[in-house]
Every structure is written in structure tokens, then in C-alpha cells.
Amino acid sequence: MSFWRGRQVLVTGATGLLGTSMLRLLHDVGADVVALVRDWVPQSETVRSNLLERVRVVRGDVVDQPLIERVLGEYEIDTIFHLAAQTIVSIANRNPVGTFESNIRGTWSVLEAARRSPTVKQIVVASSDKAYGEQAVLPYSEATPLEGRHAYDVSKSCADLIAQMYARSFGLPVCVTRCGNFFGPGDLNWNRIVPGTFRSAILGQRPIIRSDGKFVRDYIFVDDGASAYLRTAEALSADRSLSGEAFNFSNEAPLTVLDLVTRVLAAAGRSDLEPEIQNTASNEIREQFLDAGKARQRLGWKSRFTLDEGLEKTHAWYRTFLTEAR
């Protein structure tokens, strides 16, 4: 906590699932947080829990480089967590240009603004396991090449490489994080498998599986993700040679979508509901999961929550949220 107390921190994508968890954790450890917020969503957990009232809020878009430069200068930002992105694969399939704007241009806008700032000392950029694309060798290590082929995957491959370029070419203190699929309280993207299944279970409806149910993924509780980001920034502060490095974060317990839905239904007490398997998913990688050994060895990080513990906490939140919404 002493590292973060009073530290000037900028969080982009502050109202997203991970951003909400980051704001809460940074507030708890005493950081002085500036949250970049583009859209005002009254139903979001950041608004409902009054988190935004505990931090300083800047309204704007991450692609607005002059705005980012102003924020870094006026608030004397020390540490940046760049989380802002368009994160839904189906939206990327429909609107690749909008996804590229947010995920690629947004990344270089933040990093170029940081390059011009005399105060920034650590930057953590959110990449994704999707940046690796589809690979024959599993699990993916950080040495696996970045070979995204579909719109969302390409946007994350590009943003990841741009972050590494700023570290190597310009000496910017940047680390990249590549995480599995986040889940947790506050996610209102109902087309994602965990929120959608919890909502169906609580409403007594059959959950929808867009794929054939056999796709394999990592799933990581969002609070574990937030602690991983803080640990990465702390390590980069202590060891500047980590700049340009990427780290995988995962609980290293991959499972199929159907298995995950079964666990979600069990957590919600609705194992009687049979999933509806639509098998309509397109432009998605069939098997993808991560080796987090580098993060364990070099950062001393490990997940604190099992899948079932995370699902239990997540179910409690959705039960309250959907009950209040009726």
C-alpha cells in the first residue's frame, strides 16, 4: 500500500469490467486516481457504487491525444493503466473500423502522449490472449508469436506490438498484459457467456451458447486481473529492464464453454436449465489458453480466487442487480 499511497494514476476504460475493479483497488490502496470516461452508463457498477465520486473524472475519448496530453500534464500522472478498448468479438466482426479506432489508435494516442510527458514512470497496456491468434501449440507462452487474423484479434496484436515498439524504440516504460477472459461483478455485456448465463438463470430462462459449446478458454476473476495489473506496475517501477516485456495472466485451468455454463448454472442453483446451443459463432479461435509461469516467476503473482469462488461472488452481484432492476 505504501507504493500506491498518493501516487497519481490514470485509468483509461475506467467504467469497464476491469476498470471498475481497478478503481476500487486503487482507491483502497490510497492512490490518487484520474478516471477517463467516454460514455455515461447509469447502470454501470462505477456509477451505482459511487466509485466515480471517489476519484477525479475526465470526460473524453481515448483517441483524443491532445486530451490525454492535457490530463498527463495537469494531473502530473505517474502511472498509466491503459484499459480502454472495444472488447466484444461480435461487434468487431460488424464494425472492424470502430474497433481499430478504439484499440489501435487509442493505444498509440496514449503512448505518444506519455512519450511527451516528463512525469510518467510506468505504463501498463492491456493486450489479450486474442493477440496471439490461433496457434497449434498450447498453452500460449509469451514467446508465442502475435498472429491475429480476425478483426478483434488483429486489433489486439497491433496494439500489443505498438506498445512494445514504444518501449524498444523510445525507451518508454511500458509493460503489456495478456489475460484470459475476465468475468466478475458489474459486466453488463449480456452477449458474453458469464453475464448472459447468469441473467438467464436468474430469470429462469435457458442460457444461450452461440458456439457448439466445445470452444476452450481461460477464465479469470476480474479482481485477480486488477491485482495482476498493480503488481506489474510495481515490478516495472523496481526494475526498468522489464520495459517492453509482456506477461500472461491466467488461473491455468482452461475449460470448454459448455463446462463453464454448467458451473455458472450450478453457482446460480439452476442446474435444471438446459443450455440452447446455437452453433452460430464465427471468426473465433477454437482453443486458446495461457501459460502464466513467467508472471509467477518474475512478478511473484498468482490468482487468489478459484473459478467457483469467483462465480459465487459474481452470482451474488447479478442476483442483487437484476432483482433491483425489476
N, C-alpha and C positions, 0 to 999 in steps of 0.2 A: 504493500500500500504506500510505503514511503516514496517509491519511484513515481507513482502517479499523482500524489497529492499536490494540487496546484498546477499540474502540468497542462499546458494549453494544447488541446486536442481538437482536430476537425474530423467529423464523421460525415462522409457523403452517403447517400442512401439511408439516411437515419430513420426513416419511417418503415423500412422493410423489416422482414422477419429477423435477420441477423442484426440489422441496425438497431432495432428496439432492444435486443438483448445486450448489445454493445453499450448503448446509452445507459441502461440500468447498471451494468457492471462498472462502467467508468465513473458514474455518479457515486456508486458505493465505495470506490477506492479513492475518491476525493479529487478526481481530475476536473479541470475547468474546461467544459465541453462546448463546442460550437457545432450545431447540427445543421447540415444543408438539407432543406426540404423543398421539393418541387411541387408536389400535389398535396392538398389538404384533404385528408380522408378521416372524417369524424369517427368512423367505426374502427380505425386502426388502434392498436394497443398503445402506441405512443401518445395518442390523444386521450383515449379512455382512462389510462392510468396516470394521466397528468405528468408524464415524463418530460414533455416538451416545456413544461413550466419550470423545470429544474435545470434547464440548460439554456444557452443562448441560441436563438434560431435565426438563420438566414434563409430567406425565400429565394429560390432560383434554381437554374438547371446546371447540371454538372458540365455541360458542353460550353458553358459561358466562361471562357478562360479569363477575361478581364474581371469578372465577378470573383472567381477563385483567387486571383492575384490580390484583389482588394481584401478579401477575407483573411488570407495568409498574412498580409501586411498589418491590417488594422487590429487583428486579434493576436498578433505575434505567435502564430501557430508553431508549435514544436514537433507535434506528431500528427500524421495524417493516416486515417483508416479509410481507404477508398473502396467503398462497398457498392456504390450506385451502379445499377445495371438493369437492363431488361432481362428477366431471368426465366421466362416461360418459353419452352421449345415450340409449342404450337403457335404462339404469337410471332416468333422468329420466322417460322415457315410462311406465315401470311404476310408479314411485313419485315423482310430482312433489312431494308434500308434504315428503318427506325431503330432496329436492334443494333445495327452497325454504328449509328449515330451515338446512341447511349453507351454502348460497351467499348467501342474503339475510340471514337472521337472524345468521348468523356474521359477516357483514360489518359490520352495524350494531353488533354486540356489541364487536367490536374497535375500531371507530371511536369509539363512545361511551366506552369505557374510555380510549382515547387522549385524548379531549377532556378527561377529568378528570385527566390526568397532567401534572405540571409538567416532566417530563424529556423527553418525546417531541418530537423535532425534525423527523423525516422519516418518512413512511409511503408505502409503495408497495403499491397494491392490484392484485391480478391480476384483470383482466377477461378478455376473449377476443374474437376476431374474431366469435364467435357472437352477441355483444351487438348487433351491427348488424342481425341478422335477414337476411332475403333482400331484396336491393336490385337495382335494374335497372342501376345504373351501377357498373362495375368498373374498376380496383380500388377498394376502400373507402379513403377518407381519414378523418382524424379529424373532419372536418366532416359525414360521413355520419350521418344520424340513427340513434339506437338504437331498433330496431323489432323486437325478438324476438317471435315468435309461438308457437313451440313451447316445451315446458316448460323444457328446458335453456337455450335461447336467452333466454327471459324471465328466468330466474334471473340470468343474467349481465347483461342490460340493467338490471335492478333494482339489482343490487349496484354496477354502474358508476355509475348515477345517484345512488345513496346516497352513494358516495364523493365525487362532485362536489358534492353538497349540503353535506356536512360541510366541504368546503374553502370554498365560497362563503358559506354561512350562518354558520359558526362559526370561520372562519379557520384550520381545521386544515391543517397542511402535508401535503397528500395529492397524489400523482400516480397516474394509472391507466395500466396497461399492457394493450395488446390485441395478443396474439400469434397467429400461426398455430398449426397443430397441432404440438406438441412430439413429438420422438422421441429415443431415446437409450438408453444402458445403464441397466438397472435397472427398466424398465417391465414389470410383471407383469400388466397388464391385457390378457389374451390376445385379447379381442374387438376391441382396437384393431388397425389394419391392419398396422403395422410389427412389433409383437411377435408377433402371430398368424402373419404370413407367415414371419418368421424361425424360429419354432418349427416350423412345417410343413416348411420347407426343411431344417432340421437333422434332423428326424425322418423325412425322405423322404416326406412326405405332400403332397397337393395343397392349396395355400392356398385359403382361403375368402374370397370377396368378397361381402359382404352386399348391396351395391347392384348396379347394372348396370355398374359399372366406369368410368362416364363422369363421375362427380362430380369437380369440380375444387376443389383445396385448395392452401393454402400448407403447407409442412412446414419446420420449423426445428429444428436440432440443439439439444438441451437446454442444452449449455454456452454456446451463443450467447444463449439466453434468460437464463441466470444472469448473464452479463456485462451484458446489457441492463438487468436489474433493479438491479445495483450502479451502473451508470452513471446511471440515473435518480435514484437516491437522492443520488449525489454532486452531480448538477446541481441538484437541489432544495435541497441544503444551500447551494450557492453563490448561488442565485437564487430567493428565496422567491416571486417573482412567477410561478413555474411551478406553484405550488399550484393544484389544480383542473384542470390540463392532463392530457390523455390522449395517449399515444404508441403508434403501431402499430410492431410489430417483425416483420420478415419478411425472408427472403432474396430475395423478389420474383421467385421462379421457380416459379409455380404449375404443377401438372400433374394429370392425371387419376389416379384411384385405380388403374386398370389399369396406367398408366405407372409409378406408384410401385411396385406389386407386381413389375413386370418388373425395375426397378432393384434391389429388395431381393433377388430371386432371383439376379440377376447377382452381387451382392455376396456371396451365400452359395454361389456356384458351383453353383447348381441351376436353371439356365435351362431344363432339360429338363422341369421340373414345370409342368403347365398349370393355371392357376387355375380353381376352380369358382365360377362367377358365379351367385349365388342370386337376386339382384334382389328382395330382401325388405325392404330398408331403408325406414323410414317416418319422417316428421316430421324430415327432414334437408334442409338447404339444398343446392341442386344446384351452384351455382357461387359460390365465395367466396374472395377473396384480397385482399391488403392492399398499400397504398402506404406505404412506410416512409420517405418523403422527409423528413418532419418530424423523425424521430429522427436521421437523418443530419445534417440541417442544424443542429438546435438542441442535440442531445446529442453530436454527433460520433461516433455509434455506427454500426458496420456489422458484418455477420456475418463471422466468421472461418473458418467451415467451409462448404465446398460440400456439397450433398446427398450426393454419393458418398463424400466424406471422412467425413461423419457416419455413413453407413450402414456403412462399413468398420469404424469403431470400435464401432458398435453390434453388428455381427455377431460381432466378437471376444468381446464380453461374453456374448452369448447362447450362443455355442458352448461357452464355459467353463462357464456356469451350467447349461446343460442336460446337459452331459457329467457334471458333478459330481452332478446330481440323479438320474442313472440308478442 
